[in-house]
Amino acid sequence: PMKQKAFRALVRDVKRQKYEQGRKEMVELVAQQNLFSCEQAANLIETFKYGDDQADVAITLYPRLTDPEHLSKMLDAIKYKRDRERVKKALDL
């Protein structure tokens, strides 16, 4: 997974983005070149306000997880059950 110092900087930078779309785009870009633990993924998901955005981020990060056996940690970070279910369906879980 990402080193903690780099991950903290990423979370800080994501939070500084004014709009949710900009936040999602930043996560998508960083996810192309990094791996994440489920705990890190959960922390990123929690920076998003809306369930749809949380689900989108979870779907983006899933293939980049280093510990998918702890997936429940990431899913628990998604506020609403319907959004968690959408993630599970999208990922065939």
Backbone torsions as a table, in degrees:
resi	resn	phi	psi	omega
1	PRO	NA	170.7	177.8
2	MET	-59.6	145.2	173.9
3	LYS	-65.0	146.7	-173.8
4	GLN	-59.1	-40.5	-178.9
5	LYS	-62.8	-45.3	179.4
6	ALA	-66.4	-37.5	-179.5
7	PHE	-67.2	-42.6	177.5
8	ARG	-60.0	-40.0	177.7
9	ALA	-64.8	-39.1	178.0
10	LEU	-62.7	-47.8	179.9
11	VAL	-59.8	-43.3	178.1
12	ARG	-59.6	-45.8	-178.9
13	ASP	-67.2	-38.0	177.7
14	VAL	-63.6	-44.2	-179.9
15	LYS	-63.4	-28.3	-178.9
16	ARG	-75.2	-18.7	178.7
17	GLN	-63.8	134.9	-175.3
18	LYS	-72.2	-37.3	-174.4
19	TYR	-116.4	149.3	179.6
20	GLU	-57.7	-40.3	-179.0
21	GLN	-60.7	-41.4	177.0
22	GLY	-64.0	-36.6	177.3
23	ARG	-64.2	-46.5	-179.4
24	LYS	-62.6	-42.6	179.7
25	GLU	-62.4	-38.3	178.3
26	MET	-63.9	-44.8	179.0
27	VAL	-62.6	-44.1	179.7
28	GLU	-59.5	-42.2	-179.6
29	LEU	-65.9	-47.9	-178.3
30	VAL	-67.0	-35.0	-178.5
31	ALA	-66.0	-23.1	179.0
32	GLN	-65.1	-25.5	-173.3
33	GLN	-121.4	5.0	-176.8
34	ASN	-135.5	160.2	173.6
35	LEU	-111.3	155.4	-175.5
36	PHE	-135.8	147.2	169.2
37	SER	-80.8	163.4	177.3
38	CYS	-63.1	-33.4	177.6
39	GLU	-65.0	-43.2	177.2
40	GLN	-63.5	-42.5	178.7
41	ALA	-60.0	-42.8	178.9
42	ALA	-61.3	-42.5	179.3
43	ASN	-62.6	-39.9	177.7
44	LEU	-66.8	-44.5	179.7
45	ILE	-57.7	-40.0	-177.9
46	GLU	-67.6	-13.5	177.2
47	THR	-78.8	-9.7	-179.6
48	PHE	-98.3	139.6	-174.5
49	LYS	-81.6	-39.5	-170.9
50	TYR	-101.5	142.7	-178.3
51	GLY	-59.0	-39.3	178.6
52	ASP	-60.5	-43.6	179.5
53	ASP	-67.0	-40.4	177.7
54	GLN	-59.7	-44.1	179.5
55	ALA	-63.7	-43.5	179.1
56	ASP	-59.6	-42.4	179.9
57	VAL	-66.3	-41.6	178.3
58	ALA	-60.2	-43.4	179.4
59	ILE	-64.6	-39.3	177.5
60	THR	-64.3	-42.0	-173.9
61	LEU	-81.2	-24.3	-173.8
62	TYR	-49.6	-49.7	-178.8
63	PRO	-67.6	-10.1	-177.1
64	ARG	-104.4	10.8	-178.5
65	LEU	-79.6	138.5	178.7
66	THR	-92.2	-16.0	-176.6
67	ASP	-136.2	63.4	-176.4
68	PRO	-60.5	-15.5	175.9
69	GLU	-66.1	-14.9	177.5
70	HIS	-106.2	25.6	-176.4
71	LEU	-54.1	-33.1	-178.8
72	SER	-58.3	-30.4	177.4
73	LYS	-61.6	-43.3	179.0
74	MET	-69.6	-45.6	-177.9
75	LEU	-63.2	-36.3	179.8
76	ASP	-64.1	-20.2	179.8
77	ALA	-76.7	-14.6	179.5
78	ILE	-83.1	124.1	-171.3
79	LYS	-57.9	-48.0	-168.5
80	TYR	-109.6	141.6	-178.4
81	LYS	-58.0	-41.8	-177.7
82	ARG	-61.3	-34.1	178.4
83	ASP	-74.3	-37.1	174.7
84	ARG	-61.9	-42.3	179.5
85	GLU	-64.4	-38.0	177.9
86	ARG	-62.7	-39.8	178.5
87	VAL	-64.3	-47.7	-179.3
88	LYS	-59.2	-42.1	-179.6
89	LYS	-66.0	-44.8	-178.9
90	ALA	-62.7	-31.1	-177.1
91	LEU	-98.3	4.5	-177.5
92	ASP	55.3	48.3	179.5
93	LEU	-101.3	NA	NA
